């Protein structure tokens, strides 16, 4: 499991408006969960940044949009956030609805001036535009609002070639379906390549879809339920979970979840869970000094003998044999037991 240092903590705020899409918020929470459950660099880095998530909402609202969201009056503090996320709203028909309040706009500008990353998704991009944070920058604009943005904010440079754009610590995604690519990019920028790579594999994004460039291609035909469930599964590998428990997290039946997995991935949720556990075990065996027993427990196997049998069925060799195999200079040698 990756060791994090509180002194290197990266603080991520997600601004929750009254109509914010919960589905656009969940992938950021999954990223934090993935790191906290040992899914980042798999122990390769001893002092990696910790990640914390802070869902915030305007204290003038009568009730919080989400359970657990914290009220804020957008004051300027001694400890700014490292990342601020503006997720999309459910109703994008009224562009005026995303006009930020003066305190929110000033808060966003203040954070960016002090080095924070800003991420806008869907209508959240319009909030950044209205706050003046996209002027003279490339941005991915929701297509339905492109005419309005051209008219109202003429200094924004449209990124026609991509659904995601990055410039000067501002990440924008035109469509919420691109959130997984955006989170992968963000993980690499604020934390480590290891965490970004782990999240990319969890979400099933081909490496060719995440080049180290400013503009990124559109990711189409994404089943949000399956993608979010995959991320949740890997963030909770060590727990005793099954298809019913996974489905309950997303308020669907086990039958519905299984059907969506089969349609999107030709595999069941239980099958994906087994593969994810094996993938995590393979990575830890190659890149850490953890014992086989430790790794078995970290990936969710309480019975070490059962883990060894499952590993042999998956790879054709024992965990110890796999670790001892000469497979390049990056493979760790096992510790004496």
URWOTA-V800366 format. One record per pair of residues at least 6 apart in sequence whose ideal C-beta (glycine too) atoms are under 6 Angstrom apart, sorted by the first residue. I is the first residue (numbers start at 1). J is the second residue. Records with the same first field share a line. If there is no record, write none. Layout:
BEGIN
I->J / J
END
This chain:
BEGIN
1->38 / 298
2->38 / 40 / 41 / 43 / 48
3->46
4->48 / 50
5->47
6->50
8->49
9->50 / 52
10->49 / 51 / 82 / 190
11->52 / 81 / 82
12->53 / 83
13->54 / 56 / 81 / 84
14->25 / 28 / 55 / 85
15->56 / 86
16->55 / 57 / 65 / 66 / 69
18->65
19->89 / 90 / 91
20->65 / 87 / 89
21->87 / 88 / 90
23->224
24->87 / 88 / 121 / 176 / 179
25->87
26->228
27->179 / 180 / 183
28->85
29->53
30->231 / 232 / 235
31->183 / 187 / 199
32->51 / 53
33->235
34->234 / 235
35->51 / 195
37->235
38->298
39->198 / 234
40->194 / 195 / 198
41->48 / 192 / 194
42->283 / 284 / 287 / 288
43->288
44->287
48->192
49->191
55->69
56->70 / 72
57->64 / 65 / 69
59->71 / 72 / 73
74->103 / 104 / 107
76->110
80->111 / 114 / 116
81->116
82->116
83->117 / 190
84->111 / 116 / 118
85->119
86->120 / 124 / 127
87->121 / 124
88->121 / 122 / 123 / 124 / 176
89->123
92->123
95->126 / 145 / 148
98->123 / 126 / 127
99->130
100->127 / 130 / 131
105->131
108->131
112->118
117->169
118->170
119->171
120->128 / 172
121->173 / 176 / 179
122->142 / 176
125->172
128->134
129->153
134->156
135->155
136->155
137->167 / 168 / 170
138->157 / 159 / 165 / 167
139->156 / 165 / 172
140->159 / 163 / 164 / 165 / 172 / 173 / 174
141->149 / 174
142->174
159->165 / 215
161->215
162->215 / 216 / 217
163->174 / 175 / 178 / 218
164->173 / 178 / 181 / 182 / 216
165->172 / 215
166->214
171->182
173->182
177->222
178->219
180->203 / 227
181->219
184->196 / 199 / 200 / 210
187->195 / 196 / 199
188->196
202->230 / 231 / 234
203->227 / 231
223->260 / 264
225->260
226->260 / 261 / 264
229->246
232->249
233->273 / 276
234->276
237->277 / 280 / 299 / 300
238->298 / 300
243->254 / 269 / 270
244->254
246->269
247->253 / 254 / 257
257->269
258->268
261->268 / 269
277->299 / 300
278->314
280->299
281->295 / 299
284->290 / 295
285->319 / 322 / 323
286->331
289->332 / 335
291->337
292->319
293->304
296->304 / 307
301->307
311->319
312->318
315->322
323->334
END
